[in-house]
Amino acid sequence: MSATACVDAVAAILDLPFDELLFRAQTVHREHHDPTVMQLSTLLSIKTGGCPEDCRYCPQSSRYQTGVEDEPLVPLETVVAAARQAQANGASRFCMGAAWRGPQPQDLPRVLDMIAAVHNLGLETCCSLGLLQDGQAQQLRAAGLDYYNHNLDTAAERYGEIVATHDYQDRLDTLARVRRAGLRVCCGGIVGMGENRRVRAGLIAQLASLDPQPDSVPINYLVQVPGTPLSGTEPLDWLEFVRTIAAARITMPKSMVRLSAGRQRMPDEVQALCFLAGANSIFYGEKLLTTGNADVEHDKALLARLGLRTA
């Protein structure tokens, strides 16, 4: 199937009547997952601010005035304490993100120590460290890393409008290095950046065409931060976001589809629709890198109201 045909197929899914779309997504979801189970992940920023890249959505870019300071790598004991707290709160995966183009030789050994320490706690480990060079993915795996997160952000044809300091192929090359190292892939995107439905179809089609398909697919709703170029973008309709979740579930039936950034302002009813549409993982904790996230106790109450168990 050609790339255009793949996008056309996903666009047709997104265009389905809403009830039909959710029915199809829930049917696929039940064939591959327990619909009553929610996987919890917690994300910690281990290196905040000062990133040289120009991602137009990101408050951590050094190019924008957002009030986010350039901070050094956090100490190992901070990471271990945060991981223990996440584990106590019910998270099964602990993710570490760093604001840089990619890990430098002088920083990587400290990150490897963090991965090993979290792995030894019995948590699944995930890192989002930017673009990887040859050999780095193997080092990460040897330290105990389970997943590597590297999002595609948007469809290829619009990528240059969102990021100019590296191109789409750079992201695909990093994903290829991750797969060759035997790491599991966590790869998704951001919606609500002013794109149309066709672009969202292109993003989902590209994710679904990865071989193998991503183990985890985080779908982020743009968090608009003053000072970033995308601040002031017309917000995406919530039902359109639910449609995107459903399309991800239908096209990537075995993947964990995760509600990621944007949940802090997402109504409970919208989250419930997302779960019905096939989302079965959430980022859990009160902060995602530098932006807010839903309150832990609120999440516990919501899952209880919906009768969902945690994995």
C-alpha positions as CSV (number, residue, x, y, z in Angstrom):
1,M,0.0,0.0,0.0
2,S,1.4,3.4,-0.9
3,A,2.0,6.1,1.7
4,T,-0.9,8.1,0.2
5,A,-3.2,5.1,0.4
6,C,-2.3,4.6,4.0
7,V,-3.1,8.2,4.9
8,D,-6.4,7.9,2.9
9,A,-7.3,4.8,4.9
10,V,-6.7,6.6,8.3
11,A,-8.5,9.7,7.1
12,A,-11.5,7.5,6.3
13,I,-11.4,6.1,9.8
14,L,-11.3,9.6,11.3
15,D,-14.3,10.6,9.1
16,L,-16.5,7.9,10.5
17,P,-19.6,8.9,12.4
18,F,-18.5,9.3,16.0
19,D,-20.6,6.4,17.5
20,E,-19.4,4.0,14.7
21,L,-15.8,5.1,15.2
22,L,-15.9,4.4,19.0
23,F,-17.7,1.1,18.4
24,R,-14.9,0.0,16.0
25,A,-12.2,1.2,18.3
26,Q,-13.7,-0.5,21.4
27,T,-14.1,-3.7,19.4
28,V,-10.5,-3.7,18.4
29,H,-9.4,-2.8,21.9
30,R,-11.3,-5.7,23.5
31,E,-9.7,-8.2,21.1
32,H,-6.2,-7.3,22.3
33,H,-6.5,-5.8,25.8
34,D,-8.4,-6.0,29.0
35,P,-10.7,-2.9,28.8
36,T,-10.8,-2.7,32.6
37,V,-7.0,-2.3,33.1
38,M,-5.1,1.0,33.0
39,Q,-1.3,1.1,32.9
40,L,0.3,4.0,34.9
41,S,3.5,5.7,33.9
42,T,5.3,8.6,35.7
43,L,7.6,11.0,34.0
44,L,10.5,12.9,35.6
45,S,12.6,15.7,34.0
46,I,16.2,14.8,34.7
47,K,17.6,17.7,32.7
48,T,15.3,20.8,32.4
49,G,15.7,23.8,30.0
50,G,18.4,25.1,27.8
51,C,17.6,22.9,24.8
52,P,19.2,24.2,21.6
53,E,16.4,22.8,19.4
54,D,13.6,25.1,18.1
55,C,10.5,22.8,18.6
56,R,7.8,25.4,18.4
57,Y,5.7,23.8,21.1
58,C,8.4,23.4,23.7
59,P,9.0,25.7,26.7
60,Q,12.4,24.1,27.3
61,S,13.9,25.6,24.1
62,S,16.6,28.2,24.8
63,R,15.3,30.2,21.9
64,Y,12.0,31.2,23.7
65,Q,11.3,33.3,26.7
66,T,9.1,31.0,28.8
67,G,10.6,31.3,32.3
68,V,12.1,27.8,32.2
69,E,15.7,28.0,33.4
70,D,18.6,25.9,32.1
71,E,19.3,23.4,34.9
72,P,21.9,20.7,35.2
73,L,21.3,17.0,35.4
74,V,19.5,16.1,38.7
75,P,21.4,14.0,41.3
76,L,21.0,10.3,41.2
77,E,19.4,10.3,44.7
78,T,16.6,12.7,43.4
79,V,15.8,10.2,40.6
80,V,15.7,7.2,43.0
81,A,13.4,9.1,45.5
82,A,11.0,10.1,42.7
83,A,11.0,6.5,41.3
84,R,10.2,5.1,44.8
85,Q,7.4,7.6,45.2
86,A,6.0,6.7,41.7
87,Q,6.1,3.0,42.6
88,A,4.3,3.7,45.9
89,N,1.6,5.5,44.0
90,G,1.0,2.6,41.7
91,A,3.1,3.4,38.6
92,S,4.6,0.5,36.8
93,R,6.8,2.4,34.4
94,F,9.2,5.3,35.3
95,C,10.2,7.6,32.4
96,M,13.1,10.1,32.4
97,G,13.3,13.0,30.0
98,A,16.2,15.3,29.2
99,A,16.0,18.7,27.4
100,W,18.8,18.4,24.9
101,R,19.4,17.5,21.3
102,G,20.9,14.2,22.3
103,P,23.0,12.8,25.1
104,Q,26.6,14.0,25.2
105,P,29.5,11.6,26.1
106,Q,30.1,13.5,29.4
107,D,26.4,13.1,30.5
108,L,25.6,9.6,29.4
109,P,27.4,7.7,32.2
110,R,25.2,9.5,34.8
111,V,22.1,8.7,32.9
112,L,23.1,5.1,32.7
113,D,23.5,5.0,36.5
114,M,19.9,6.5,36.8
115,I,18.5,3.8,34.5
116,A,20.3,1.0,36.4
117,A,19.0,2.4,39.8
118,V,15.4,2.6,38.6
119,H,15.6,-0.8,37.0
120,N,16.8,-2.3,40.3
121,L,13.7,-1.0,42.0
122,G,11.7,-3.4,39.7
123,L,10.1,-0.6,37.6
124,E,10.0,-0.6,33.9
125,T,12.3,2.0,32.6
126,C,11.9,4.5,29.8
127,C,14.0,7.4,28.6
128,S,13.4,10.4,26.3
129,L,16.8,11.8,25.5
130,G,16.5,13.2,22.0
131,L,18.5,12.0,19.0
132,L,20.7,9.0,19.5
133,Q,24.1,8.3,17.9
134,D,25.4,4.9,16.9
135,G,26.1,2.7,19.9
136,Q,24.2,4.8,22.5
137,A,21.0,2.7,22.3
138,Q,23.0,-0.4,23.1
139,Q,24.5,1.4,26.1
140,L,21.1,2.3,27.3
141,R,19.8,-1.2,27.0
142,A,22.8,-2.7,28.8
143,A,22.1,-0.4,31.7
144,G,18.6,-1.8,32.0
145,L,16.5,0.4,29.8
146,D,13.2,-1.1,28.6
147,Y,11.6,1.6,26.4
148,Y,12.9,4.6,24.5
149,N,10.6,7.5,23.8
150,H,11.1,9.5,20.6
151,N,7.9,11.1,19.2
152,L,7.3,11.9,15.6
153,D,5.3,15.0,16.7
154,T,3.3,15.4,13.5
155,A,3.0,14.3,9.9
156,A,6.1,14.5,7.7
157,E,4.7,17.1,5.4
158,R,4.2,19.6,8.3
159,Y,7.2,18.8,10.3
160,G,9.3,21.6,9.0
161,E,6.7,24.1,10.2
162,I,7.1,22.7,13.8
163,V,10.9,22.0,14.0
164,A,13.7,23.4,11.8
165,T,16.8,22.4,13.7
166,H,16.6,18.7,12.7
167,D,14.4,16.9,10.1
168,Y,11.9,14.1,10.1
169,Q,14.5,11.6,8.9
170,D,16.7,12.3,12.0
171,R,13.8,11.1,14.1
172,L,13.3,8.0,12.0
173,D,17.0,7.3,12.2
174,T,16.9,7.4,16.0
175,L,13.9,5.0,16.1
176,A,15.8,2.6,13.8
177,R,18.8,2.7,16.2
178,V,16.5,2.0,19.1
179,R,14.9,-1.0,17.3
180,R,18.3,-2.4,16.3
181,A,19.4,-2.3,19.9
182,G,16.4,-4.4,21.0
183,L,14.7,-1.7,23.0
184,R,11.0,-1.3,22.9
185,V,9.7,1.8,21.1
186,C,7.5,4.5,22.7
187,C,6.5,6.8,19.9
188,G,3.6,9.1,19.4
189,G,2.8,12.7,18.6
190,I,1.2,16.0,19.5
191,V,-2.2,17.2,18.2
192,G,-3.8,20.6,18.5
193,M,-0.8,22.4,16.8
194,G,-3.1,24.0,14.3
195,E,-3.1,21.0,12.0
196,N,-6.1,19.8,10.0
197,R,-7.6,16.3,10.1
198,R,-5.5,15.2,7.1
199,V,-2.3,15.9,9.0
200,R,-3.5,14.0,12.0
201,A,-4.3,11.1,9.6
202,G,-0.7,11.4,8.3
203,L,0.8,11.2,11.8
204,I,-1.3,8.1,12.7
205,A,-0.5,6.5,9.4
206,Q,3.3,7.0,9.9
207,L,3.2,5.6,13.4
208,A,1.2,2.6,12.2
209,S,3.7,2.0,9.4
210,L,6.6,1.6,11.7
211,D,7.9,-2.0,11.7
212,P,7.3,-3.2,14.3
213,Q,4.6,-0.9,15.5
214,P,5.4,1.1,18.6
215,D,4.8,-0.7,21.9
216,S,3.5,2.6,23.4
217,V,1.9,5.4,21.5
218,P,1.6,8.6,23.6
219,I,-0.9,11.1,22.2
220,N,-0.3,14.6,23.5
221,Y,-2.8,17.4,23.5
222,L,-0.8,20.6,23.0
223,V,-0.2,22.5,26.2
224,Q,0.1,26.1,25.2
225,V,2.9,27.8,27.1
226,P,3.2,31.6,26.8
227,G,6.5,32.5,25.0
228,T,6.4,29.5,22.6
229,P,5.5,30.2,19.0
230,L,2.4,27.9,19.2
231,S,0.9,29.8,22.2
232,G,-2.4,31.3,21.1
233,T,-3.2,28.5,18.6
234,E,-6.9,27.7,18.3
235,P,-7.5,24.8,20.7
236,L,-8.5,21.5,19.1
237,D,-12.0,20.3,19.7
238,W,-12.1,17.6,22.4
239,L,-14.1,15.2,20.3
240,E,-11.5,15.5,17.5
241,F,-8.9,14.5,20.1
242,V,-11.1,11.4,21.0
243,R,-11.3,10.6,17.3
244,T,-7.5,10.6,17.1
245,I,-7.2,8.2,20.1
246,A,-9.7,5.9,18.3
247,A,-7.8,6.0,15.1
248,A,-4.6,5.1,16.9
249,R,-6.3,2.1,18.6
250,I,-7.8,0.8,15.3
251,T,-4.6,1.1,13.4
252,M,-2.2,-0.1,16.2
253,P,-4.3,-2.7,17.9
254,K,-1.6,-4.2,20.1
255,S,0.0,-1.0,21.2
256,M,-0.5,0.8,24.5
257,V,-2.2,4.0,23.6
258,R,-1.4,6.6,26.3
259,L,-3.1,9.9,27.2
260,S,-0.1,12.2,27.8
261,A,0.2,16.0,27.9
262,G,-2.9,18.0,28.2
263,R,-4.8,15.9,30.8
264,Q,-4.7,18.6,33.4
265,R,-7.4,20.6,31.6
266,M,-9.1,17.6,30.0
267,P,-12.6,17.1,31.5
268,D,-13.2,13.7,33.1
269,E,-15.9,12.9,30.6
270,V,-13.5,13.4,27.7
271,Q,-10.9,11.1,29.4
272,A,-13.7,8.5,29.8
273,L,-14.4,8.8,26.1
274,C,-10.7,8.4,25.4
275,F,-10.6,5.2,27.5
276,L,-13.7,3.9,25.6
277,A,-11.9,4.7,22.4
278,G,-9.0,2.5,23.4
279,A,-6.6,4.5,25.5
280,N,-5.2,2.2,28.2
281,S,-2.3,4.1,29.6
282,I,-1.9,7.5,31.3
283,F,1.0,9.6,32.5
284,Y,0.4,9.7,36.3
285,G,1.9,12.4,38.5
286,E,1.5,16.1,39.1
287,K,4.1,17.2,36.5
288,L,5.1,16.3,32.9
289,L,8.6,17.7,32.5
290,T,7.8,21.4,32.9
291,T,4.0,21.5,32.5
292,G,1.2,20.5,34.9
293,N,-0.5,17.2,34.9
294,A,-3.6,15.8,36.6
295,D,-3.5,15.4,40.3
296,V,-2.7,11.9,41.6
297,E,-5.6,11.7,44.0
298,H,-8.0,13.0,41.3
299,D,-6.7,10.3,38.9
300,K,-7.2,7.6,41.5
301,A,-10.8,8.9,42.1
302,L,-11.5,9.0,38.3
303,L,-10.3,5.5,37.8
304,A,-12.3,4.3,40.7
305,R,-15.4,6.0,39.4
306,L,-14.9,4.2,36.0
307,G,-14.2,0.9,37.7
308,L,-10.8,0.6,36.1
309,R,-7.9,-1.4,37.7
310,T,-4.3,-0.5,37.4
311,A,-1.5,-2.7,35.9
